[in-house]
C-alpha cells in the first residue's frame, strides 16, 4: 500500500482554504493541518491535538514527473477538519507547552 499525505483542504482553526500548492500550510506529525498565521499567532507552534510542533507541509507536484505521482493522480482530501477542543482548552494547552521546544515535548 502506497501512502501519501492526505493534504487536508483547510486550517482546522480558522477554516481558511489550504490548496495543495499552499506555501502557508503547516502540519504536525499526525497531519493536523493549520495555516501559518494560526500556528504562529494562535497556537504558538503547539498542536492543540497532540502537543507537537509544526513544519511546512510539502507541495505535491502538479506535473506527473514519475508515473502515478502527482496531485492529479493522488488528489488531496476534500474532507474539512476542525478543532476537537474548545478555544479555552486549546489556549491552555498552548500556554502550558509553548516554551518547551517541540523536540523536548
TINU-383183 format. One record per atom (N, C-alpha, C): residue in three letters; atom name; residue number from 1; x, y, z. Coordinates in nm, 4 decimals, padded with zeros to 6 digits. Example, Ala and Ser with C-alpha at 12.3 -4.5 7.8 and 13.67 -1.06 7.14 Angstrom:
+------+------+-----+----------+----------+----------+
| rest | atom |  nr |        x |        y |        z |
+------+------+-----+----------+----------+----------+
|  ala |    N |   1 |  01.3190 | -00.5690 |  00.7800 |
|  ala |   CA |   1 |  01.2300 | -00.4500 |  00.7800 |
|  ala |    C |   1 |  01.3200 | -00.3300 |  00.7800 |
|  ser |    N |   2 |  01.2850 | -00.2250 |  00.7080 |
|  ser |   CA |   2 |  01.3670 | -00.1060 |  00.7140 |
|  ser |    C |   2 |  01.2900 |  00.0030 |  00.7870 |
+------+------+-----+----------+----------+----------+
This chain:
+------+------+-----+----------+----------+----------+
| rest | atom |  nr |        x |        y |        z |
+------+------+-----+----------+----------+----------+
|  unk |    N |   1 |  00.0847 | -00.1183 |  00.0000 |
|  unk |   CA |   1 |  00.0000 |  00.0000 |  00.0000 |
|  unk |    C |   1 |  00.0892 |  00.1245 |  00.0000 |
|  unk |    N |   2 |  00.0699 |  00.2120 | -00.0947 |
|  unk |   CA |   2 |  00.1456 |  00.3354 | -00.1021 |
|  unk |    C |   2 |  00.0693 |  00.4438 | -00.0270 |
|  unk |    N |   3 |  00.1391 |  00.5067 |  00.0662 |
|  unk |   CA |   3 |  00.0748 |  00.6121 |  00.1444 |
|  unk |    C |   3 |  00.1302 |  00.7473 |  00.1029 |
|  unk |    N |   4 |  00.0458 |  00.8451 |  00.1058 |
|  unk |   CA |   4 |  00.0856 |  00.9827 |  00.0780 |
|  unk |    C |   4 |  00.0154 |  01.0723 |  00.1779 |
|  unk |    N |   5 |  00.0665 |  01.1925 |  00.1951 |
|  unk |   CA |   5 | -00.0005 |  01.2868 |  00.2825 |
|  unk |    C |   5 | -00.1432 |  01.3096 |  00.2335 |
|  unk |    N |   6 | -00.2333 |  01.3268 |  00.3288 |
|  unk |   CA |   6 | -00.3737 |  01.3482 |  00.2960 |
|  unk |    C |   6 | -00.3972 |  01.4827 |  00.2271 |
|  unk |    N |   7 | -00.3129 |  01.5803 |  00.2543 |
|  unk |   CA |   7 | -00.3301 |  01.7171 |  00.2036 |
|  unk |    C |   7 | -00.4701 |  01.7697 |  00.2363 |
|  unk |    N |   8 | -00.4933 |  01.7897 |  00.3637 |
|  unk |   CA |   8 | -00.6230 |  01.8388 |  00.4097 |
|  unk |    C |   8 | -00.6497 |  01.9782 |  00.3543 |
|  unk |    N |   9 | -00.7765 |  02.0086 |  00.3240 |
|  unk |   CA |   9 | -00.8088 |  02.1295 |  00.2478 |
|  unk |    C |   9 | -00.8250 |  02.2590 |  00.3260 |
|  unk |    N |  10 | -00.8126 |  02.2537 |  00.4591 |
|  unk |   CA |  10 | -00.8411 |  02.3750 |  00.5367 |
|  unk |    C |  10 | -00.7604 |  02.3813 |  00.6654 |
|  unk |    N |  11 | -00.7536 |  02.5017 |  00.7199 |
|  unk |   CA |  11 | -00.6957 |  02.5229 |  00.8524 |
|  unk |    C |  11 | -00.7995 |  02.4772 |  00.9542 |
|  unk |    N |  12 | -00.7576 |  02.3933 |  01.0472 |
|  unk |   CA |  12 | -00.8504 |  02.3413 |  01.1484 |
|  unk |    C |  12 | -00.8920 |  02.4487 |  01.2483 |
|  unk |    N |  13 | -00.8202 |  02.5597 |  01.2522 |
|  unk |   CA |  13 | -00.8538 |  02.6667 |  01.3466 |
|  unk |    C |  13 | -00.9455 |  02.7707 |  01.2823 |
|  unk |    N |  14 | -00.8999 |  02.8339 |  01.1739 |
|  unk |   CA |  14 | -00.9780 |  02.9438 |  01.1140 |
|  unk |    C |  14 | -01.0582 |  02.9013 |  00.9914 |
|  unk |    N |  15 | -01.0416 |  02.7785 |  00.9459 |
|  unk |   CA |  15 | -01.1134 |  02.7214 |  00.8318 |
|  unk |    C |  15 | -01.0783 |  02.7865 |  00.6976 |
|  unk |    N |  16 | -00.9661 |  02.8586 |  00.6887 |
|  unk |   CA |  16 | -00.9285 |  02.9125 |  00.5575 |
|  unk |    C |  16 | -00.8884 |  02.7973 |  00.4658 |
|  unk |    N |  17 | -00.9068 |  02.8165 |  00.3377 |
|  unk |   CA |  17 | -00.8700 |  02.7153 |  00.2389 |
|  unk |    C |  17 | -00.7182 |  02.7017 |  00.2313 |
|  unk |    N |  18 | -00.6707 |  02.5784 |  00.2228 |
|  unk |   CA |  18 | -00.5286 |  02.5491 |  00.2043 |
|  unk |    C |  18 | -00.5169 |  02.4546 |  00.0856 |
|  unk |    N |  19 | -00.5033 |  02.5137 | -00.0313 |
|  unk |   CA |  19 | -00.4934 |  02.4353 | -00.1541 |
|  unk |    C |  19 | -00.3681 |  02.3481 | -00.1504 |
|  unk |    N |  20 | -00.3601 |  02.2444 | -00.2326 |
|  unk |   CA |  20 | -00.2438 |  02.1550 | -00.2316 |
|  unk |    C |  20 | -00.1109 |  02.2274 | -00.2515 |
|  unk |    N |  21 | -00.1125 |  02.3391 | -00.3252 |
|  unk |   CA |  21 |  00.0112 |  02.4130 | -00.3503 |
|  unk |    C |  21 |  00.0361 |  02.5264 | -00.2499 |
|  unk |    N |  22 | -00.0446 |  02.5331 | -00.1445 |
|  unk |   CA |  22 | -00.0310 |  02.6406 | -00.0453 |
|  unk |    C |  22 |  00.1039 |  02.6344 |  00.0263 |
|  unk |    N |  23 |  00.1733 |  02.7457 |  00.0269 |
|  unk |   CA |  23 |  00.3017 |  02.7524 |  00.0967 |
|  unk |    C |  23 |  00.2847 |  02.7933 |  00.2422 |
|  unk |    N |  24 |  00.1637 |  02.8285 |  00.2820 |
|  unk |   CA |  24 |  00.1382 |  02.8667 |  00.4204 |
|  unk |    C |  24 |  00.0717 |  02.7552 |  00.5009 |
|  unk |    N |  25 |  00.0664 |  02.6341 |  00.4484 |
|  unk |   CA |  25 |  00.0084 |  02.5207 |  00.5215 |
|  unk |    C |  25 |  00.1135 |  02.4614 |  00.6156 |
|  unk |    N |  26 |  00.0732 |  02.4309 |  00.7377 |
|  unk |   CA |  26 |  00.1613 |  02.3692 |  00.8366 |
|  unk |    C |  26 |  00.0959 |  02.2411 |  00.8867 |
|  unk |    N |  27 |  00.1788 |  02.1384 |  00.9125 |
|  unk |   CA |  27 |  00.1270 |  02.0121 |  00.9640 |
|  unk |    C |  27 |  00.2106 |  01.9652 |  01.0825 |
|  unk |    N |  28 |  00.1471 |  01.8859 |  01.1685 |
|  unk |   CA |  28 |  00.2200 |  01.8191 |  01.2769 |
|  unk |    C |  28 |  00.2467 |  01.6753 |  01.2304 |
|  unk |    N |  29 |  00.3042 |  01.5959 |  01.3165 |
|  unk |   CA |  29 |  00.3381 |  01.4585 |  01.2794 |
|  unk |    C |  29 |  00.2159 |  01.3723 |  01.2496 |
|  unk |    N |  30 |  00.0994 |  01.4128 |  01.2987 |
|  unk |   CA |  30 | -00.0243 |  01.3385 |  01.2719 |
|  unk |    C |  30 | -00.1047 |  01.4004 |  01.1580 |
|  unk |    N |  31 | -00.0465 |  01.4950 |  01.0869 |
|  unk |   CA |  31 | -00.1087 |  01.5649 |  00.9754 |
|  unk |    C |  31 | -00.2181 |  01.6623 |  01.0149 |
|  unk |    N |  32 | -00.2259 |  01.6985 |  01.1437 |
|  unk |   CA |  32 | -00.3164 |  01.8071 |  01.1801 |
|  unk |    C |  32 | -00.2711 |  01.9259 |  01.0971 |
|  unk |    N |  33 | -00.3643 |  01.9980 |  01.0379 |
|  unk |   CA |  33 | -00.3298 |  02.0998 |  00.9384 |
|  unk |    C |  33 | -00.3835 |  02.2363 |  00.9784 |
|  unk |    N |  34 | -00.2946 |  02.3347 |  00.9750 |
|  unk |   CA |  34 | -00.3291 |  02.4717 |  01.0115 |
|  unk |    C |  34 | -00.2562 |  02.5670 |  00.9178 |
|  unk |    N |  35 | -00.3040 |  02.6900 |  00.9084 |
|  unk |   CA |  35 | -00.2329 |  02.7912 |  00.8302 |
|  unk |    C |  35 | -00.1195 |  02.8477 |  00.9151 |
|  unk |    N |  36 | -00.0191 |  02.9036 |  00.8490 |
|  unk |   CA |  36 |  00.0974 |  02.9574 |  00.9194 |
|  unk |    C |  36 |  00.0581 |  03.0660 |  01.0187 |
|  unk |    N |  37 | -00.0390 |  03.1483 |  00.9822 |
|  unk |   CA |  37 | -00.0824 |  03.2559 |  01.0709 |
|  unk |    C |  37 | -00.1381 |  03.2011 |  01.2021 |
|  unk |    N |  38 | -00.2243 |  03.1022 |  01.1961 |
|  unk |   CA |  38 | -00.2802 |  03.0432 |  01.3183 |
|  unk |    C |  38 | -00.1730 |  02.9714 |  01.3998 |
|  unk |    N |  39 | -00.0799 |  02.9041 |  01.3322 |
|  unk |   CA |  39 |  00.0287 |  02.8350 |  01.4027 |
|  unk |    C |  39 |  00.1112 |  02.9360 |  01.4827 |
|  unk |    N |  40 |  00.1413 |  03.0498 |  01.4230 |
|  unk |   CA |  40 |  00.2252 |  03.1498 |  01.4893 |
|  unk |    C |  40 |  00.1489 |  03.2318 |  01.5931 |
|  unk |    N |  41 |  00.0305 |  03.2812 |  01.5578 |
|  unk |   CA |  41 | -00.0416 |  03.3760 |  01.6430 |
|  unk |    C |  41 | -00.1303 |  03.3083 |  01.7470 |
|  unk |    N |  42 | -00.2027 |  03.2055 |  01.7065 |
|  unk |   CA |  42 | -00.2992 |  03.1412 |  01.7962 |
|  unk |    C |  42 | -00.2425 |  03.0198 |  01.8704 |
|  unk |    N |  43 | -00.1635 |  02.9395 |  01.7996 |
|  unk |   CA |  43 | -00.1190 |  02.8115 |  01.8554 |
|  unk |    C |  43 |  00.0224 |  02.8150 |  01.9121 |
|  unk |    N |  44 |  00.1014 |  02.9146 |  01.8758 |
|  unk |   CA |  44 |  00.2389 |  02.9290 |  01.9249 |
|  unk |    C |  44 |  00.3213 |  02.8024 |  01.9017 |
|  unk |    N |  45 |  00.3031 |  02.7431 |  01.7827 |
|  unk |   CA |  45 |  00.3739 |  02.6212 |  01.7410 |
|  unk |    C |  45 |  00.3446 |  02.5013 |  01.8304 |
|  unk |    N |  46 |  00.2251 |  02.4977 |  01.8892 |
|  unk |   CA |  46 |  00.1815 |  02.3825 |  01.9696 |
|  unk |    C |  46 |  00.0565 |  02.3257 |  01.9046 |
|  unk |    N |  47 |  00.0631 |  02.2018 |  01.8582 |
|  unk |   CA |  47 | -00.0567 |  02.1389 |  01.8028 |
|  unk |    C |  47 | -00.1571 |  02.1175 |  01.9156 |
|  unk |    N |  48 | -00.2787 |  02.1701 |  01.9026 |
|  unk |   CA |  48 | -00.3773 |  02.1545 |  02.0089 |
|  unk |    C |  48 | -00.4275 |  02.0106 |  02.0231 |
|  unk |    N |  49 | -00.4018 |  01.9283 |  01.9233 |
|  unk |   CA |  49 | -00.4469 |  01.7893 |  01.9283 |
|  unk |    C |  49 | -00.3445 |  01.6973 |  01.9943 |
|  unk |    N |  50 | -00.2167 |  01.7095 |  01.9538 |
|  unk |   CA |  50 | -00.1162 |  01.6162 |  02.0067 |
|  unk |    C |  50 | -00.0091 |  01.6812 |  02.0932 |
|  unk |    N |  51 |  00.0032 |  01.8136 |  02.0888 |
|  unk |   CA |  51 |  00.1051 |  01.8828 |  02.1661 |
|  unk |    C |  51 |  00.2386 |  01.8961 |  02.0954 |
|  unk |    N |  52 |  00.2504 |  01.8430 |  01.9751 |
|  unk |   CA |  52 |  00.3751 |  01.8525 |  01.8996 |
|  unk |    C |  52 |  00.3899 |  01.9867 |  01.8301 |
|  unk |    N |  53 |  00.4967 |  01.9999 |  01.7543 |
|  unk |   CA |  53 |  00.5222 |  02.1216 |  01.6788 |
|  unk |    C |  53 |  00.4781 |  02.1060 |  01.5346 |
|  unk |    N |  54 |  00.5025 |  02.2086 |  01.4559 |
|  unk |   CA |  54 |  00.4606 |  02.2102 |  01.3162 |
|  unk |    C |  54 |  00.5781 |  02.2264 |  01.2218 |
|  unk |    N |  55 |  00.5557 |  02.1858 |  01.0995 |
|  unk |   CA |  55 |  00.6519 |  02.2027 |  00.9918 |
|  unk |    C |  55 |  00.5739 |  02.2419 |  00.8661 |
|  unk |    N |  56 |  00.6378 |  02.3107 |  00.7714 |
|  unk |   CA |  56 |  00.5672 |  02.3409 |  00.6467 |
|  unk |    C |  56 |  00.5229 |  02.2129 |  00.5758 |
|  unk |    N |  57 |  00.4012 |  02.2131 |  00.5249 |
|  unk |   CA |  57 |  00.3511 |  02.0968 |  00.4521 |
|  unk |    C |  57 |  00.4172 |  02.0922 |  00.3148 |
|  unk |    N |  58 |  00.4686 |  01.9775 |  00.2740 |
|  unk |   CA |  58 |  00.5292 |  01.9670 |  00.1406 |
|  unk |    C |  58 |  00.4260 |  01.9912 |  00.0299 |
|  unk |    N |  59 |  00.4762 |  02.0361 | -00.0837 |
|  unk |   CA |  59 |  00.3923 |  02.0600 | -00.2004 |
|  unk |    C |  59 |  00.3950 |  01.9347 | -00.2878 |
|  unk |    N |  60 |  00.2781 |  01.8810 | -00.3196 |
|  unk |   CA |  60 |  00.2700 |  01.7679 | -00.4109 |
|  unk |    C |  60 |  00.2829 |  01.8199 | -00.5539 |
|  unk |    N |  61 |  00.3698 |  01.7619 | -00.6340 |
|  unk |   CA |  61 |  00.3900 |  01.8111 | -00.7711 |
|  unk |    C |  61 |  00.2610 |  01.8102 | -00.8536 |
|  unk |    N |  62 |  00.2416 |  01.9159 | -00.9293 |
|  unk |   CA |  62 |  00.1278 |  01.9239 | -01.0204 |
|  unk |    C |  62 |  00.1556 |  01.8432 | -01.1473 |
|  unk |    N |  63 |  00.2821 |  01.8319 | -01.1824 |
|  unk |   CA |  63 |  00.3232 |  01.7589 | -01.3022 |
|  unk |    C |  63 |  00.3607 |  01.6161 | -01.2653 |
|  unk |    N |  64 |  00.3175 |  01.5231 | -01.3453 |
|  unk |   CA |  64 |  00.3476 |  01.3814 | -01.3216 |
|  unk |    C |  64 |  00.4880 |  01.3502 | -01.3757 |
|  unk |    N |  65 |  00.5898 |  01.3811 | -01.2971 |
|  unk |   CA |  65 |  00.7287 |  01.3585 | -01.3372 |
|  unk |    C |  65 |  00.7627 |  01.2107 | -01.3359 |
|  unk |    N |  66 |  00.6978 |  01.1351 | -01.2494 |
|  unk |   CA |  66 |  00.7119 |  00.9898 | -01.2425 |
|  unk |    C |  66 |  00.5708 |  00.9314 | -01.2515 |
|  unk |    N |  67 |  00.5557 |  00.8138 | -01.3125 |
|  unk |   CA |  67 |  00.4222 |  00.7559 | -01.3304 |
|  unk |    C |  67 |  00.3441 |  00.7453 | -01.1977 |
|  unk |    N |  68 |  00.2238 |  00.8030 | -01.2001 |
|  unk |   CA |  68 |  00.1327 |  00.7929 | -01.0864 |
|  unk |    C |  68 |  00.1585 |  00.8881 | -00.9722 |
|  unk |    N |  69 |  00.2602 |  00.9739 | -00.9838 |
|  unk |   CA |  69 |  00.2962 |  01.0628 | -00.8737 |
|  unk |    C |  69 |  00.2743 |  01.2089 | -00.9116 |
|  unk |    N |  70 |  00.1563 |  01.2571 | -00.8790 |
|  unk |   CA |  70 |  00.1220 |  01.3979 | -00.9000 |
|  unk |    C |  70 | -00.0067 |  01.4264 | -00.8237 |
|  unk |    N |  71 | -00.0391 |  01.5528 | -00.8121 |
|  unk |   CA |  71 | -00.1620 |  01.5902 | -00.7421 |
|  unk |    C |  71 | -00.2851 |  01.5406 | -00.8179 |
|  unk |    N |  72 | -00.2742 |  01.5245 | -00.9491 |
|  unk |   CA |  72 | -00.3857 |  01.4717 | -01.0279 |
|  unk |    C |  72 | -00.4042 |  01.3226 | -01.0002 |
|  unk |    N |  73 | -00.2965 |  01.2484 | -00.9945 |
|  unk |   CA |  73 | -00.3032 |  01.1033 | -00.9732 |
|  unk |    C |  73 | -00.3308 |  01.0677 | -00.8275 |
|  unk |    N |  74 | -00.2860 |  01.1516 | -00.7364 |
|  unk |   CA |  74 | -00.3101 |  01.1318 | -00.5929 |
|  unk |    C |  74 | -00.3676 |  01.2617 | -00.5378 |
|  unk |    N |  75 | -00.4977 |  01.2824 | -00.5606 |
|  unk |   CA |  75 | -00.5606 |  01.4097 | -00.5251 |
|  unk |    C |  75 | -00.5680 |  01.4330 | -00.3739 |
|  unk |    N |  76 | -00.5777 |  01.5591 | -00.3357 |
|  unk |   CA |  76 | -00.5900 |  01.5927 | -00.1942 |
|  unk |    C |  76 | -00.7260 |  01.5533 | -00.1396 |
|  unk |    N |  77 | -00.7341 |  01.5501 | -00.0086 |
|  unk |   CA |  77 | -00.8601 |  01.5203 |  00.0589 |
|  unk |    C |  77 | -00.9581 |  01.6359 |  00.0395 |
|  unk |    N |  78 | -01.0847 |  01.6048 |  00.0378 |
|  unk |   CA |  78 | -01.1895 |  01.7068 |  00.0328 |
|  unk |    C |  78 | -01.2572 |  01.7201 |  00.1693 |
|  unk |    N |  79 | -01.2175 |  01.6365 |  00.2658 |
|  unk |   CA |  79 | -01.2785 |  01.6362 |  00.3986 |
|  unk |    C |  79 | -01.2196 |  01.7453 |  00.4864 |
|  unk |    N |  80 | -01.3018 |  01.8440 |  00.5171 |
|  unk |   CA |  80 | -01.2572 |  01.9529 |  00.6034 |
|  unk |    C |  80 | -01.2527 |  01.9039 |  00.7480 |
|  unk |    N |  81 | -01.1527 |  01.9508 |  00.8209 |
|  unk |   CA |  81 | -01.1348 |  01.9133 |  00.9616 |
|  unk |    C |  81 | -01.1442 |  02.0383 |  01.0475 |
|  unk |    N |  82 | -01.1833 |  02.0186 |  01.1725 |
|  unk |   CA |  82 | -01.1972 |  02.1297 |  01.2655 |
|  unk |    C |  82 | -01.1420 |  02.0884 |  01.4010 |
|  unk |    N |  83 | -01.1092 |  02.1867 |  01.4830 |
|  unk |   CA |  83 | -01.0548 |  02.1589 |  01.6158 |
|  unk |    C |  83 | -01.1470 |  02.0682 |  01.6965 |
|  unk |    N |  84 | -01.0866 |  01.9771 |  01.7695 |
|  unk |   CA |  84 | -01.1621 |  01.8871 |  01.8561 |
|  unk |    C |  84 | -01.1865 |  01.9494 |  01.9927 |
|  unk |    N |  85 | -01.1115 |  02.0547 |  02.0228 |
|  unk |   CA |  85 | -01.1158 |  02.1143 |  02.1563 |
|  unk |    C |  85 | -01.1656 |  02.2574 |  02.1480 |
|  unk |    N |  86 | -01.2255 |  02.3052 |  02.2573 |
|  unk |   CA |  86 | -01.2730 |  02.4425 |  02.2549 |
|  unk |    C |  86 | -01.1555 |  02.5388 |  02.2685 |
|  unk |    N |  87 | -01.1802 |  02.6636 |  02.2384 |
|  unk |   CA |  87 | -01.0743 |  02.7643 |  02.2319 |
|  unk |    C |  87 | -01.0028 |  02.7809 |  02.3655 |
|  unk |    N |  88 | -01.0752 |  02.7737 |  02.4769 |
|  unk |   CA |  88 | -01.0128 |  02.7880 |  02.6087 |
|  unk |    C |  88 | -00.9172 |  02.6726 |  02.6356 |
|  unk |    N |  89 | -00.9602 |  02.5521 |  02.6081 |
|  unk |   CA |  89 | -00.8740 |  02.4354 |  02.6275 |
|  unk |    C |  89 | -00.7507 |  02.4443 |  02.5380 |
|  unk |    N |  90 | -00.7701 |  02.4852 |  02.4135 |
|  unk |   CA |  90 | -00.6598 |  02.4978 |  02.3192 |
|  unk |    C |  90 | -00.5600 |  02.6026 |  02.3673 |
|  unk |    N |  91 | -00.6085 |  02.7152 |  02.4143 |
|  unk |   CA |  91 | -00.5175 |  02.8203 |  02.4629 |
|  unk |    C |  91 | -00.4427 |  02.7753 |  02.5877 |
|  unk |    N |  92 | -00.5088 |  02.7018 |  02.6756 |
|  unk |   CA |  92 | -00.4414 |  02.6487 |  02.7956 |
|  unk |    C |  92 | -00.3313 |  02.5502 |  02.7572 |
|  unk |    N |  93 | -00.3599 |  02.4631 |  02.6612 |
|  unk |   CA |  93 | -00.2607 |  02.3663 |  02.6130 |
|  unk |    C |  93 | -00.1398 |  02.4394 |  02.5542 |
|  unk |    N |  94 | -00.1662 |  02.5394 |  02.4734 |
|  unk |   CA |  94 | -00.0593 |  02.6162 |  02.4106 |
|  unk |    C |  94 |  00.0252 |  02.6885 |  02.5156 |
|  unk |    N |  95 | -00.0393 |  02.7519 |  02.6120 |
|  unk |   CA |  95 |  00.0331 |  02.8237 |  02.7175 |
|  unk |    C |  95 |  00.1205 |  02.7292 |  02.7986 |
|  unk |    N |  96 |  00.0728 |  02.6103 |  02.8233 |
|  unk |   CA |  96 |  00.1464 |  02.5109 |  02.9032 |
|  unk |    C |  96 |  00.2696 |  02.4586 |  02.8295 |
|  unk |    N |  97 |  00.2613 |  02.4469 |  02.6964 |
|  unk |   CA |  97 |  00.3682 |  02.3808 |  02.6205 |
|  unk |    C |  97 |  00.4543 |  02.4725 |  02.5340 |
|  unk |    N |  98 |  00.4136 |  02.5948 |  02.5116 |
|  unk |   CA |  98 |  00.4802 |  02.6786 |  02.4122 |
|  unk |    C |  98 |  00.6260 |  02.7101 |  02.4395 |
|  unk |    N |  99 |  00.6685 |  02.7097 |  02.5652 |
|  unk |   CA |  99 |  00.8084 |  02.7393 |  02.5960 |
|  unk |    C |  99 |  00.8980 |  02.6148 |  02.5936 |
|  unk |    N | 100 |  00.8376 |  02.4989 |  02.5755 |
|  unk |   CA | 100 |  00.9130 |  02.3740 |  02.5646 |
|  unk |    C | 100 |  00.9365 |  02.3474 |  02.4158 |
|  unk |    N | 101 |  01.0616 |  02.3359 |  02.3723 |
|  unk |   CA | 101 |  01.0859 |  02.3087 |  02.2304 |
|  unk |    C | 101 |  01.0159 |  02.1796 |  02.1865 |
|  unk |    N | 102 |  00.9633 |  02.1757 |  02.0633 |
|  unk |   CA | 102 |  00.8917 |  02.0562 |  02.0172 |
|  unk |    C | 102 |  00.9686 |  01.9256 |  02.0372 |
|  unk |    N | 103 |  01.0999 |  01.9277 |  02.0163 |
|  unk |   CA | 103 |  01.1769 |  01.8037 |  02.0287 |
|  unk |    C | 103 |  01.1903 |  01.7585 |  02.1743 |
|  unk |    N | 104 |  01.1473 |  01.8395 |  02.2695 |
|  unk |   CA | 104 |  01.1517 |  01.8017 |  02.4115 |
|  unk |    C | 104 |  01.0136 |  01.7790 |  02.4708 |
|  unk |    N | 105 |  00.9104 |  01.7942 |  02.3909 |
|  unk |   CA | 105 |  00.7742 |  01.7742 |  02.4428 |
|  unk |    C | 105 |  00.7474 |  01.6278 |  02.4526 |
+------+------+-----+----------+----------+----------+
